[in-house]
Amino acid sequence: EQIVYPKAALNKNNEWKYVVNVGEEFVQGVRVETCGHFDKCSLSDSFPAGYTAMCEQKYVFRRLLSVADKGKPAVEEFRLPSCCSCVVKGPSEG
């Protein structure tokens, strides 16, 4: 888990936009958590035979002030990593 101050990010329309972060005058910090790897979850060894558990990155939309068309400021939603989740699959889910 860490706080990041993005300079650019993909908005909800999958467009790259500049995010307003100006020195110490105006900063937008966002807490993010990313999966270190996309392997088995640490608890998966204790599951019954045929069950697997994999790490999966989860995302959340955050509203940030960005630079819109013609340099105008605009509030937009950006998709950012929020947490790492352990997803369990049974024998029939392959």
DSSP file (Angstrom, degrees, kcal/mol; ACC not computed):
  #  RESIDUE AA STRUCTURE BP1 BP2  ACC     N-H-->O    O-->H-N    N-H-->O    O-->H-N    TCO  KAPPA ALPHA  PHI   PSI    X-CA   Y-CA   Z-CA
    1    1 A E              0   0    0      0, 0.0     2,-0.3     0, 0.0    32,-0.2   0.000 360.0 360.0 360.0 136.4    0.0    0.0    0.0
    2    2 A Q  E     -A   32   0A   0     30,-2.4    30,-2.9    28,-0.1     2,-0.5  -0.980 360.0-112.3-154.8 163.3    1.3    3.4   -0.9
    3    3 A I  E     -A   31   0A   0     -2,-0.3     2,-0.3    28,-0.2    28,-0.2  -0.903  35.7-170.7-100.6 127.3    0.2    7.0   -1.7
    4    4 A V  E     -A   30   0A   0     26,-2.6    26,-2.6    -2,-0.5    -2,-0.0  -0.865  20.7-152.5-117.6 154.2    0.9    8.1   -5.3
    5    5 A Y        -     0   0    0     -2,-0.3    24,-0.2    24,-0.2    16,-0.1  -0.784  26.9-151.2-123.0  82.8    0.6   11.5   -6.9
    6    6 A P        -     0   0    0      0, 0.0    22,-0.1     0, 0.0     3,-0.1  -0.222  20.3-168.8 -64.7 142.7   -0.2   10.7  -10.5
    7    7 A K  S    S+     0   0    0      1,-0.4    12,-2.1    11,-0.1     2,-0.3   0.683  80.9   6.7 -96.0 -26.7    0.9   13.1  -13.3
    8    8 A A  E    S+B   18   0B   0     10,-0.3    -1,-0.4    12,-0.1     2,-0.3  -0.981  70.5 167.9-151.7 153.0   -1.2   11.2  -15.9
    9    9 A A  E     -B   17   0B   0      8,-2.1     8,-2.4    -2,-0.3     2,-0.5  -0.983  39.9 -94.1-160.5 162.6   -3.8    8.4  -15.8
   10   10 A L  E     -B   16   0B   0     69,-0.3    69,-1.3    -2,-0.3     6,-0.2  -0.728  41.1-145.7 -83.8 128.1   -6.4    6.6  -17.9
   11   11 A N  B >   -C   78   0B   0      4,-2.7     3,-2.2    -2,-0.5    67,-0.2  -0.214  36.8 -86.1 -83.8-177.7   -9.9    8.0  -17.3
   12   12 A K  T 3  S+     0   0    0     65,-1.8    66,-0.1     1,-0.3    -1,-0.1   0.685 130.4  57.1 -65.8 -16.1  -13.1    6.0  -17.3
   13   13 A N  T 3  S-     0   0    0     64,-0.2    -1,-0.3     2,-0.2     3,-0.1   0.240 119.9-110.6 -94.5  11.9  -13.3    6.4  -21.1
   14   14 A N  S <  S+     0   0    0     -3,-2.2     2,-0.4     1,-0.2    -2,-0.1   0.812  74.7 136.9  63.3  33.2   -9.8    4.8  -21.4
   15   15 A E        -     0   0    0     -6,-0.0    -4,-2.7    -4,-0.0     2,-0.4  -0.908  57.8-119.5-110.0 137.1   -8.2    8.2  -22.5
   16   16 A W  E     +B   10   0B   0     -2,-0.4     2,-0.3    -6,-0.2    -6,-0.2  -0.611  39.5 176.0 -74.4 130.6   -4.9    9.4  -21.1
   17   17 A K  E     -B    9   0B   0     -8,-2.4    -8,-2.1    -2,-0.4     2,-0.3  -0.975  33.4-112.3-134.1 148.4   -5.3   12.7  -19.2
   18   18 A Y  E     -BD   8  67B   0     49,-0.5    49,-2.3    -2,-0.3     2,-0.4  -0.653  30.1-142.8 -77.1 135.1   -2.9   14.9  -17.2
   19   19 A V  E     - D   0  66B   0    -12,-2.1     2,-0.6    -2,-0.3    47,-0.3  -0.847  21.8-113.4 -99.9 135.9   -3.8   15.0  -13.5
   20   20 A V        +     0   0    0     45,-2.5     2,-0.3    -2,-0.4    45,-0.2  -0.586  53.0 147.5 -75.6 114.0   -3.3   18.3  -11.8
   21   21 A N        -     0   0    0     -2,-0.6     2,-0.7     6,-0.1     6,-0.2  -0.848  20.1-177.4-144.1 104.2   -0.4   18.0   -9.2
   22   22 A V  B >>  -G   26   0C   0      4,-3.0     4,-1.9    -2,-0.3     3,-1.3  -0.857  47.1 -82.9-115.6  98.1    1.5   21.3   -8.8
   23   23 A G  T 34 S-     0   0    0     -2,-0.7    -1,-0.1     1,-0.3     0, 0.0  -0.135  94.2 -36.7  47.5-130.4    4.4   21.2   -6.5
   24   24 A E  T 34 S+     0   0    0      1,-0.1    -1,-0.3    -3,-0.1     3,-0.3   0.428 129.2  80.1-101.3  -2.1    3.2   21.6   -2.9
   25   25 A E  T <4 S+     0   0    0     -3,-1.3     2,-0.4     1,-0.3    -2,-0.2   0.925 110.8   5.2 -70.5 -46.0    0.5   24.2   -3.9
   26   26 A F  B  < S+G   22   0C   0     -4,-1.9    -4,-3.0     2,-0.0     2,-0.4  -0.897  75.5 168.6-145.1 109.3   -2.0   21.6   -5.1
   27   27 A V        -     0   0    0     -2,-0.4     2,-0.5    -3,-0.3    -6,-0.1  -0.951  20.7-159.3-126.1 145.4   -1.5   17.9   -4.8
   28   28 A Q        -     0   0    0     -2,-0.4     2,-0.3   -22,-0.1    -2,-0.0  -0.882  15.9-172.1-123.6  97.1   -3.8   14.9   -5.2
   29   29 A G        -     0   0    0     -2,-0.5     2,-0.4   -24,-0.2   -24,-0.2  -0.705   1.6-166.5 -91.1 141.6   -2.6   11.9   -3.4
   30   30 A V  E     -A    4   0A   0    -26,-2.6   -26,-2.6    -2,-0.3     2,-0.5  -0.994  19.3-129.9-130.4 130.8   -4.3    8.5   -3.9
   31   31 A R  E     +A    3   0A   0     -2,-0.4     2,-0.3   -28,-0.2   -28,-0.2  -0.681  36.1 175.9 -78.9 126.9   -3.9    5.4   -1.8
   32   32 A V  E     -A    2   0A   0    -30,-2.9   -30,-2.4    -2,-0.5     2,-0.4  -0.932  20.0-165.3-129.3 154.6   -3.2    2.4   -4.1
   33   33 A E        -     0   0    0     48,-0.7     2,-0.3    -2,-0.3    25,-0.2  -0.982  12.3-170.8-138.2 127.7   -2.4   -1.2   -3.5
   34   34 A T        -     0   0    0     -2,-0.4     2,-0.3    48,-0.1    50,-0.2  -0.882  29.9-106.0-120.0 151.0   -1.1   -3.5   -6.2
   35   35 A C        -     0   0    0     -2,-0.3     3,-0.1    48,-0.2    22,-0.1  -0.562  20.7-147.6 -71.0 132.9   -0.5   -7.2   -6.4
   36   36 A G  S    S-     0   0    0     -2,-0.3     2,-0.3     1,-0.2    -1,-0.2   0.822  80.3  -6.2 -70.3 -30.7    3.2   -8.0   -6.1
   37   37 A H        -     0   0    0      2,-0.1    -1,-0.2    -3,-0.0     2,-0.1  -0.970  62.9-124.5-157.5 161.7    2.7  -11.0   -8.4
   38   38 A F  S    S+     0   0    0     -2,-0.3     3,-0.1    -3,-0.1     2,-0.1  -0.346  71.0 113.7-110.1  50.7   -0.2  -12.8  -10.0
   39   39 A D  S    S-     0   0    0      1,-0.3    16,-2.3    -2,-0.1    -2,-0.1  -0.173  75.7 -45.9-101.4-163.6    0.6  -16.3   -8.5
   40   40 A K  B     -E   54   0B   0     14,-0.2    14,-0.3     1,-0.1    -1,-0.3  -0.344  63.7-106.6 -64.4 148.0   -1.1  -18.5   -6.1
   41   41 A C    >   -     0   0    0     12,-2.0     3,-1.5    46,-0.1     4,-0.3  -0.436  28.5-115.5 -70.8 152.9   -2.4  -17.0   -2.9
   42   42 A S  T 3  S+     0   0    0      1,-0.3     3,-0.5     2,-0.1    -1,-0.1   0.771 114.2  51.3 -64.0 -25.7   -0.5  -17.8    0.2
   43   43 A L  T >  S+     0   0    0      1,-0.2     3,-1.8     2,-0.1    -1,-0.3   0.515  81.2  95.2 -87.9  -4.6   -3.4  -19.7    1.7
   44   44 A S  G X   +     0   0    0     -3,-1.5     3,-1.4     1,-0.3    -1,-0.2   0.715  69.4  70.5 -65.8 -21.2   -4.1  -21.9   -1.3
   45   45 A D  G 3  S+     0   0    0     -3,-0.5    -1,-0.3    -4,-0.3    -2,-0.1   0.741  95.9  54.7 -66.6 -21.2   -2.0  -24.8    0.0
   46   46 A S  G <  S+     0   0    0     -3,-1.8    -1,-0.3     2,-0.0    -2,-0.2   0.435  86.7 104.2 -92.5   0.7   -4.6  -25.5    2.7
   47   47 A F  S <  S-     0   0    0     -3,-1.4     3,-0.1    -4,-0.2     6,-0.0  -0.458  81.7 -94.6 -79.7 154.8   -7.5  -25.8    0.2
   48   48 A P    >   -     0   0    0      0, 0.0     3,-1.9     0, 0.0    -1,-0.1  -0.203  58.7 -73.5 -62.1 160.1   -9.0  -29.2   -0.7
   49   49 A A  T 3  S+     0   0    0      1,-0.2     3,-0.1     3,-0.0     0, 0.0  -0.247 120.5  27.3 -55.7 139.1   -7.7  -31.0   -3.8
   50   50 A G  T 3  S+     0   0    0      1,-0.3     2,-0.4    -3,-0.1    -1,-0.2   0.222  95.3 109.2  92.6 -14.0   -8.9  -29.4   -7.1
   51   51 A Y    <   -     0   0    0     -3,-1.9     2,-0.3    39,-0.1    -1,-0.3  -0.790  45.1-174.8 -96.9 137.5   -9.3  -25.9   -5.6
   52   52 A T  E     - F   0  89B   0     37,-2.4    37,-3.2    -2,-0.4     2,-0.4  -0.926  11.3-157.8-127.9 155.4   -6.9  -23.1   -6.6
   53   53 A A  E     - F   0  88B   0     -2,-0.3   -12,-2.0    35,-0.2     2,-0.3  -0.990  12.0-175.9-136.1 126.6   -6.6  -19.6   -5.5
   54   54 A M  E     -EF  40  87B   0     33,-2.3    33,-2.9    -2,-0.4     2,-0.3  -0.903  30.2-110.5-122.2 149.2   -4.9  -16.8   -7.5
   55   55 A C  E     - F   0  86B   0    -16,-2.3     2,-0.4    -2,-0.3    31,-0.2  -0.593  36.3-170.6 -75.0 137.0   -4.2  -13.2   -6.7
   56   56 A E  E     - F   0  85B   0     29,-2.7    29,-2.9    -2,-0.3     2,-0.3  -0.996  20.9-125.5-134.9 129.8   -6.3  -10.8   -8.7
   57   57 A Q  E     - F   0  84B   0     -2,-0.4     2,-0.3    27,-0.2    27,-0.2  -0.547  25.0-158.6 -73.9 132.6   -5.9   -7.0   -9.0
   58   58 A K  E     - F   0  83B   0     25,-2.9    24,-2.5    -2,-0.3    25,-1.1  -0.828   6.1-156.7-109.9 152.8   -9.0   -5.0   -8.1
   59   59 A Y  E     - F   0  81B   0     -2,-0.3     2,-0.3    22,-0.3    20,-0.1  -0.853   8.4-165.6-128.4 160.8   -9.6   -1.4   -9.2
   60   60 A V  E     - F   0  80B   0     20,-2.4    20,-2.9    -2,-0.3     2,-0.5  -0.979  25.0-118.1-141.7 151.6  -11.7    1.6   -8.1
   61   61 A F  E     - F   0  79B   0     -2,-0.3     2,-0.4    18,-0.2    18,-0.2  -0.815  30.4-170.9 -93.3 130.8  -12.7    4.8   -9.8
   62   62 A R  E     - F   0  78B   0     16,-2.6    16,-2.8    -2,-0.5     2,-0.5  -0.960  21.7-127.1-121.4 139.2  -11.4    8.0   -8.1
   63   63 A R  E     + F   0  77B   0     -2,-0.4     2,-0.3    14,-0.2    14,-0.2  -0.748  37.9 169.1 -87.1 124.5  -12.4   11.6   -9.0
   64   64 A L  E     - F   0  76B   0     12,-2.7    12,-2.6    -2,-0.5     2,-0.4  -0.957  40.0-107.3-134.4 151.8   -9.4   13.8   -9.7
   65   65 A L  E     + F   0  75B   0     -2,-0.3   -45,-2.5    10,-0.2    10,-0.2  -0.675  50.4 171.0 -77.6 127.8   -8.9   17.2  -11.1
   66   66 A S  E     -DF  19  74B   0      8,-3.4     8,-2.2    -2,-0.4     2,-0.7  -0.747  40.0 -95.2-131.5 176.9   -7.4   16.9  -14.6
   67   67 A V  E     -DF  18  73B   0    -49,-2.3   -49,-0.5    -2,-0.2     3,-0.1  -0.881  46.1-173.9 -99.1 115.7   -6.5   19.0  -17.6
   68   68 A A    >   -     0   0    0      4,-3.8     3,-1.5    -2,-0.7     4,-0.1  -0.085  42.4 -35.8 -93.8-165.0   -9.3   18.8  -20.2
   69   69 A D  G >  S+     0   0    0      1,-0.3     3,-1.5     2,-0.2    -1,-0.3  -0.224 129.1  11.3 -56.0 141.7   -9.6   20.1  -23.7
   70   70 A K  G 3  S-     0   0    0      1,-0.3    -1,-0.3    -3,-0.1    -2,-0.1   0.713 129.8 -70.1  60.3  23.9   -8.0   23.4  -24.4
   71   71 A G  G <  S+     0   0    0     -3,-1.5    -1,-0.3     1,-0.2    -2,-0.2   0.575  90.8 147.0  77.0   9.1   -6.2   23.3  -21.0
   72   72 A K    <   -     0   0    0     -3,-1.5    -4,-3.8    -4,-0.1    -1,-0.2  -0.541  51.5-113.0 -78.4 143.4   -9.3   23.8  -19.0
   73   73 A P  E     + F   0  67B   0      0, 0.0     2,-0.3     0, 0.0    -6,-0.2  -0.509  41.7 171.5 -74.3 145.3   -9.5   22.0  -15.6
   74   74 A A  E     - F   0  66B   0     -8,-2.2    -8,-3.4    -2,-0.2     2,-0.6  -0.989  34.1-122.3-152.3 145.3  -12.1   19.3  -15.2
   75   75 A V  E     + F   0  65B   0     -2,-0.3     2,-0.3   -10,-0.2   -10,-0.2  -0.807  42.0 169.3 -89.4 125.4  -13.0   16.7  -12.6
   76   76 A E  E     - F   0  64B   0    -12,-2.6   -12,-2.7    -2,-0.6     2,-0.5  -0.894  35.2-110.7-133.0 162.7  -12.9   13.2  -14.1
   77   77 A E  E     - F   0  63B   0     -2,-0.3   -65,-1.8   -14,-0.2     2,-0.4  -0.823  31.3-166.9 -97.3 133.1  -13.0    9.6  -12.9
   78   78 A F  E     -CF  11  62B   0    -16,-2.8   -16,-2.6    -2,-0.5     2,-0.6  -0.952  20.9-126.6-121.9 138.8   -9.8    7.6  -13.1
   79   79 A R  E     + F   0  61B   0    -69,-1.3   -69,-0.3    -2,-0.4   -18,-0.2  -0.745  38.7 172.1 -86.2 118.6   -9.4    3.8  -12.7
   80   80 A L  E     - F   0  60B   0    -20,-2.9   -20,-2.4    -2,-0.6     2,-0.2  -0.940  40.0 -96.0-129.9 149.3   -6.7    3.1  -10.1
   81   81 A P  E     + F   0  59B   0      0, 0.0   -48,-0.7     0, 0.0   -22,-0.3  -0.445  41.4 173.0 -65.7 130.6   -5.5   -0.1   -8.4
   82   82 A S  E     -     0   0B   0    -24,-2.5     2,-0.3     1,-0.4   -23,-0.2   0.781  53.0 -22.6-110.0 -37.5   -7.3   -0.5   -5.0
   83   83 A C  E     - F   0  58B   0    -25,-1.1   -25,-2.9   -51,-0.1     2,-0.5  -0.986  53.3-108.6-165.6 169.6   -6.4   -3.9   -3.6
   84   84 A C  E     - F   0  57B   0     -2,-0.3     2,-0.4   -27,-0.2   -27,-0.2  -0.952  36.5-164.0-110.6 127.7   -5.2   -7.4   -4.3
   85   85 A S  E     - F   0  56B   0    -29,-2.9   -29,-2.7    -2,-0.5     2,-0.7  -0.872  19.3-130.4-117.9 145.4   -7.8  -10.1   -3.8
   86   86 A C  E     - F   0  55B   0     -2,-0.4     2,-0.5   -31,-0.2   -31,-0.2  -0.847  25.8-162.7 -93.9 116.8   -7.5  -13.8   -3.5
   87   87 A V  E     - F   0  54B   0    -33,-2.9   -33,-2.3    -2,-0.7     2,-0.4  -0.892   3.9-151.7-107.1 124.5   -9.9  -15.5   -5.9
   88   88 A V  E     - F   0  53B   0     -2,-0.5     2,-0.4   -35,-0.2   -35,-0.2  -0.798   9.0-167.7 -99.4 133.2  -10.8  -19.2   -5.3
   89   89 A K  E     - F   0  52B   0    -37,-3.2   -37,-2.4    -2,-0.4     5,-0.0  -0.973  11.0-143.1-120.7 135.2  -11.8  -21.5   -8.2
   90   90 A G    >>  -     0   0    0     -2,-0.4     3,-1.4   -39,-0.2     4,-0.6  -0.287  36.3 -90.1 -87.3 176.5  -13.3  -24.9   -7.7
   91   91 A P  G >4 S+     0   0    0      0, 0.0     3,-0.6     0, 0.0   -41,-0.1   0.828 125.6  50.0 -57.9 -35.2  -12.7  -28.1   -9.8
   92   92 A S  G 34 S+     0   0    0      1,-0.2   -42,-0.0     2,-0.1    -3,-0.0   0.601 103.4  60.7 -81.6 -10.1  -15.5  -27.3  -12.2
   93   93 A E  G <4        0   0    0     -3,-1.4    -1,-0.2     1,-0.1    -4,-0.0   0.567 360.0 360.0 -93.6  -9.6  -14.4  -23.7  -12.9
   94   94 A G    <<        0   0    0     -4,-0.6    -2,-0.1    -3,-0.6    -1,-0.1   0.459 360.0 360.0  43.9 360.0  -11.0  -24.7  -14.3
